[in-house]
């Protein structure tokens, strides 16, 4: 961009910290912290951006440093990501976005990223970044509008993973039957992994494989990995799942018999009303009372 173009485009002189993308990241990470889903340095978020969204800012055109990554991300070569940093506390991002987040571009060889903005104290992308990139690659095959990958630790959903069988049908049906909104918001259900060590490429690959069918994947006894079109859509998706899990927790704490539930017929009516195609094999099965006896 020459000087005349810079003059005609005043945004070019604006710092990336003032971009709507950084502001959205600050807002969402603060909400995640306030909800209690990202304690200490738990959780991470990545936001895929386009060249046209990035290039109008004046302080993103110089490579600050190159950072190796332990994954071949060559399918995403040239792609920009705003990503949270490893070891960073979500409660601080709103005050220190240029320290605790960074804008990176995947290098052509796929084995490193060029840091263009942020991580100003020498920080690095989240240790879960390879898992994020694997999920971005998989979700882009399903929906080119998918831009956000979010990992957090919703309390009631994690608790549920200790008390019910770790299979997708059981957990999906429990969450669907907790509130009418659930099947509407995640009609495909929720993917479930066995317990795996976080921060490894193995759990990243297993999560990405599940992402071919689901936007939500439960990491038992740990948290959730999710993908969405926007920060609002993604946060709302996790929020809906956690609300359903919190209702489940409340029902169990009240004790006593289950006297009524959202029936399979009710689920079918909801699907018809909102023109949804839920995962067929999850639409029929045990009653809520029977599932909660497990």
N, C-alpha and C positions, 0 to 999 in steps of 0.2 A: 504494500500500500504506500503510494507516494505522499508527499506533504500535502498536496491539494486534496487528496482523498481523505487524509486524516482531518483536515480542516472541515471538510464537508460532512464528516462523520464524527461528531463530538464524542460519541461513545468510545471511540478508539483510545482516547486519552483517559478514560475512566478505568480505575483499578478493578480487577476481577473480584476483589472482596465485596464490591458493591453490586455484583451481578445477582439476578434473582435466584440463580442456582445455589450460590453460597448462602443466601438468605434462607432459602428453603431448607438447606441442610442444617443450618443453625436452628431453625424452628422445630424441625422434626426430631433432631437429636435431643433437644431440650424436652420435648414432649415425651420421648421414649424414656428419658431419665426420670421425669416427674411421675410417670406411670409406674416406676419401679421395675422396669423391664431391662434396664442397662445400668446395673450397679457397678461402682468402681470403674474399671476399664472394660467392662463386658459389652459385647455387641459391636456391630460394624455396619456401615452403609456404603454402597457405591452407586454412582449416578452417571449413566452413559450420556455424553454430550456430543453434539455434532460440531464439525469445523466451523460452520456459520455461526453457531451459538458462542463459540469461544473466540473467534478471530477478531471480533470488534473491540476487544479489551486490550489495552496498551501494554500490560505487564505479563503477557503469556507467550511471548514470541522468542524467548531466549531459554535454552536448555540450562537449567540450574545444575543438574547432575543426572547421571544415568544410574538407575537402580536395578540390579538383577532380580529376577523373580524365578522361583523354583517350579516353573510350569511353562509349557510351550503354548503361548497365547497367540501364535501367528494368525489364526483365523480372525483375530481382532486387530491386526497390525494397522496402525494409523488412527485407531479409535481413542477418543478422549474419555477419561473418567475422573470425576471428582470423588475422592474416597477418604474415609476417615483413617486416622493414623493408628499404628500399633501402640498399645499401652496408654492410649489417651482416654481421658474421662469425658463422657458425653456431657456432663454438667458444665464443663469448661468451654465447649466448642462455641457456644454463643458469644463468649467474651474473647476467645482467641482462635478464630477460624483459620487465620493464616499460619498458625502454629500447629493446630491439631487436625487439619485436613490438608489435602494436596490435590492439585490438578496434574494428572499424568497422561502421557500419550504412549500407547503400546508401540515399542520399537519394531522395525521391520522383521527382525529375526524372531520376534515373539518371546524371547527369553529375558527381556528387560523392559523397563519403562523409562521414558524421559520425563523428569520432573520439570514442569513449566511454571508452577506457582505453589506456594504453601510449604508446609513442613520446614518452616524457616529456622528451626533450631536443630536441623539435621535429622528430623524424624523420617519414618518410613510408612508406607501403606500398611493397613491391617495385616496381621499374619494370616487372616482368612482370605486375603485377596485372590490367591489361586482358586479357591472354592467359588468366589464371586465370579471370576472370569469364566470358569467352567459352566456356571449357571447362565451367565449372559450368552455364551455361545449356544447353549441348548435352547434357551427361550427365544432367541432370535430366529431359530428354525421354525418356531411355532407362531410367533407374533413379532413382527418387526418394530412394533411400538413399545415393546417391553424395554424399560430403561433403568429400572431401579432394582437392586438386590439389597435386602435388609435382613440382618440377623440380630435377634434379641432374645431375651429370657422372660417370657410371660409367665408369671408365677403360677396361676391356676392350671394352665396348660401343662407345665412341667409336672405339677402335682398329679394331674390326671395320668401321666405316663407311668407313674408308680403303682397305680391302683386298678388299671384295666389292661386286658391283653393288648400287646403291641401289634395289632393288625389294622390295616387301613379301613376295612369295612366296619369293625366295631367302633373305632374312634370316630370315624366320619359320621356314623349313624347316631352316636351319642351327641355329637356337636350339632348335627342337623335337628335333633329332637329337643334341644334346649330352648330354641327360639325360632320363630318363623323366618327371621332374617338370614339365618345361617345358610340354608340351601340356596337362597337367592344370591348371596354374596360369593359363596364358593361351591357351585353346583358340581364341580368335578370331585369334591371331597378333599382329603388331606393325605399326602404321602407320609409314610412312616418308615424310618430306618431302625435297625437294631442299634443298641448303644455302640458308638464308635468314638475313638479319641478325637477331640476337636483340634483344629489347626493343622490337620494333615491333608495331603492330596487324596488319600483314600476316602475320607469322608466327603471331600469335595466332589470326587468322581461319582460316588454313590448318590449324592444329592442331585447332581446334574442329571444322572440317569432317571431319577424320579421326576425331575422337572419336565421331562417329555410329556408327562400326563397331569402334573399338578403344579399350581403356583405356590403351594405351601408344602413344606416338608418338615415334619417333626423330628427333632433330634432328641430322643428320649433322655430324661433326667438332665437335660441341658437347655434346650430352647427350640427356636424355630428359624427356618430359612425360608424366605419368601421373595417373590418377584412380582413386579407390577409396572403399569404404564407411567405412573406419576407418584410423587411423594404422598399426596393425599390419598390416592387409591390404595397404595401399598400400606400406609398406616391404617387406613380403614379396614383393610382385609385382616390384618393382624388383630386389630381392635375387636372385630366381630368374633373371631375365633376365641380370643381371650375372654370376651363377655360370655360366650357360650360355656366355656370351661368354668368360669366363675359361678354360673348358675348351677352347673353340675356339682361344684364344690358345696354350694349352699344347700342343695337338695340333700346331699349325703350328710351334711352336718345336722340337718333337721331330723333325720331318722324317720322311722315309720314307713308304712307301705306306700308304694306309688299308686295313686288313685286315678290319675289320668295322664295322657301324654299326647304329643303330636303324633298321630298315627301314620302308617305308610300311605293310607289314602289321603291324608292331609298333605303329606309331602308331594304326592302326585298332583294334587290340586294346586299347590303353590307353584310347582314346575309349569303346569299348564297356564296358570294366571300370568306368569312372568315370561312365558315362552322360553323356557330353559330346557336343556338336555342334560340332566344329571347323569352321573355314572350309573349305568343300568344295574349292575350287580349290587350296588349299595341301597337300592330302593326298597328291598324287602329283606326281612330278617327277624331276629329276636326282638321282643318287646323291650321297652326301656327298663322295666322291672327286672327282667331276666338278665339284661346286660349289666345292670348295677349290682347284681348278686355275685358277679364274677370277682 
